[in-house]
Amino acid sequence: MESSSRMSESEQNIAPFHHGTYHMLAEIGKGSFARVMKARHADSGQIFAIKMVKKKRLNNKLTANLQTEIQIMKNTRHPGIIRLYESYDTEGHVNLVMEYCKLGDMSRIIKHAGKLSTIPGLQEMDRRHHSYPKALNPMIVRLFARQLIDAIRFLHRRNLIHRDIKPQNILLDIEDVSNMSSERQVVLESLAKAIGVNVNAWRWLPLVKLADFGFARHLPSTSLAETLCGSPLYMGPEILRYERYDAKADLWSLGAVVFEMLTGKPPFRAKNHIELLRRIDTTVLEFPKPAINYPDGSDYPKDLQRFILGLLKKTPVERMSFETAFNHDAMSPPMYNPYPVGYTPPAAPGLITDGRNSGESQYNETRVAQMIEDYANRSDCIWSFAEIKFQQLMPESASSDVGSNSSKLADELSDLTDDAIVILSEEALLLYVKALGILATAIDFASQWWLRHSRLGDGPPHTTDRINATVQWLRNRFNDTLEKVEHVRLRLIQAQERLPEDHPAHPSHHAEDGAMSIGSGNLNVYISSRITADKLIYDRALEMCKHAAGDEMCKRNLSVCETYYSTALRMMEALLDRTDDNRSTNSEGGGDGEFDQQQEEDQQHLEKMIHAIRGRLLATQQKMQSINENEKLYRAGAHRRSGSNTPVSVVSN
């Protein structure tokens, strides 16, 4: 079935005509077997999309497909699936009366990315999360993908497989929230909660709907299908190979669609399905260079990259499972969920030395410069992690306003629930304070060096300039971070006050021992969760290592692997500095024996992790060097085979 209830690039004007109780207004889609009309009900005046399927073009198989489509849509009620109101027969057609989607299909949205503000109904969305040429804003990609995954989850739980998920079969509509029934409000509140936004987001965020169930069928989880159906560009490779396939074929199609929303291009392109299969089998999928740089320094949000790559595994067995997809970080919005107990907020860090007894060696100029830069790099990795949280909390227009009303403006523009704001704010504060502690340590260390240097005047000029430049960067970053801590603190307090009184994070449950501090200064904010910055950082570093290890084994995206390993290494080193500092403090004050033993075990574990990550980083760099050398040899050989008379000794390395 090639047509659906989508709106074409422009509605085709026709001579209006009556068709039963409907008044046909315009043609909005056309295919080999059907055309789709925009129609108004004669009595209610409500607008519908009517799919008029030509009976004479249907063989037995297509007739069966049409009946399956009707039955599935009649029995399927979900805000992410096009609703079928009724079907009726006329002399030449089978007619499906469906809901009308004003914004058209996803291919139209992707095509107009970069100028979505010109499309009625999308201006506010584009103002909040501006798109880029041929690619949607990652935040919008995330929100659209979450809606799709919610619809696919609904189908999967009913043993349904769509088999033709593609941008043309994903329709978008804007809800009239001012004219909703109470039943509809409950439905949209549930969907908003599922994707992690406030119900008011439907004022500007389009509803995403799966359409065209002509190829859909009931498929029990243990069954396999064998027919070739769907759209080749978005087909799973198992279908292209004419192999038996299961519901995981929908996951491949979802991954291809999300890839295209994020980058503006399908992951694999070809003129026919044979060439397409060859490209899938022989090409290592890489993300093109984006139009912007993201806060954590990656090309695209890392969780979205992992999500897409997990869906686009070539063999269904290796492909992400449905449950993993449904619960993936990229698809799981931050909702209220008590953190595991057993973690307490860390104290403010003190001065960290290099562990040597000799004062002279500690203040060696080159080593001091390197140590200060190491602290700066470690703080930057943690600061970038905190920035991801900050960007989710503060919409662009609010984060650019440094005034005291920025948190209030952020609340007005935000679509996050108060639960999500509390959790994101607490995590951002913990990470920013951790970064501040490392920055303060570096500045303090530099101050001690400067006092000695001023007294003795024995530093090489180039080393002094190097340290001064780093210290200036440290001070600028410290001031910037303090400012963001204040924004996040205010956002957290306001969100806590809006929570129900029985919520654990409500101010009525705050205890004095839960207050958070920076050094000797109190932030006057209560952290309700029991997690620590160290736990967040450790989990993040471990996650990056796992992802890098998978790609490294396949010699894929090695430059990204190098970045992941380097970032994880700096994060682990920051944790080891903390452990060293705690151990030093306890040894001076006597300490508790059991606590000291735990600290010793933590340090040993971190040292092993750092050693392992350094080994993987070195191995990755060696692989990159080997590949580069092989490429140089190959180019040199190709140059010689081409018949060039240039002496080999002249060829540049």
HUSULJO-V944871 format. One record per run of one state. SS is the DSSP state (A for helix, B for strand, O for the rest). FROM is the first residue (numbers start at 1). TO is the last residue. If there is no record, write none. Layout:
ss = {SS | SS}
from = {FROM | FROM}
to = {TO | TO}
This chain:
ss = {O | B | O | B | O | B | O | B | A | O | A | O | B | O | B | O | B | O | B | A | O | A | O | A | O | B | O | B | O | A | O | B | O | A | B | O | A | O | A | O | A | O | B | O | B | O | B | O | A | O | A | O | B | O | A | O | A | O | A | O | A | O | A | O | A | O | A | O | A | O | A | O | A | O | A | O | A | B | O | B | O | A | O | A | O | A | O | A | O}
from = {1 | 12 | 20 | 22 | 31 | 34 | 42 | 47 | 55 | 58 | 60 | 75 | 81 | 82 | 84 | 90 | 93 | 100 | 105 | 106 | 112 | 116 | 119 | 123 | 129 | 132 | 133 | 135 | 136 | 138 | 158 | 160 | 162 | 167 | 170 | 174 | 177 | 180 | 182 | 196 | 199 | 204 | 207 | 211 | 217 | 219 | 225 | 226 | 232 | 235 | 237 | 241 | 245 | 246 | 248 | 264 | 273 | 283 | 302 | 312 | 322 | 327 | 359 | 363 | 365 | 394 | 396 | 400 | 406 | 414 | 418 | 457 | 461 | 499 | 507 | 510 | 512 | 515 | 519 | 521 | 527 | 533 | 554 | 558 | 590 | 593 | 642 | 648 | 651}
to = {11 | 19 | 21 | 30 | 33 | 41 | 46 | 54 | 57 | 59 | 74 | 80 | 81 | 83 | 89 | 92 | 99 | 104 | 105 | 111 | 115 | 118 | 122 | 128 | 131 | 132 | 134 | 135 | 137 | 157 | 159 | 161 | 166 | 169 | 173 | 176 | 179 | 181 | 195 | 198 | 203 | 206 | 210 | 216 | 218 | 224 | 225 | 231 | 234 | 236 | 240 | 244 | 245 | 247 | 263 | 272 | 282 | 301 | 311 | 321 | 326 | 358 | 362 | 364 | 393 | 395 | 399 | 405 | 413 | 417 | 456 | 460 | 498 | 506 | 509 | 511 | 514 | 518 | 520 | 526 | 532 | 553 | 557 | 589 | 592 | 641 | 647 | 650 | 653}
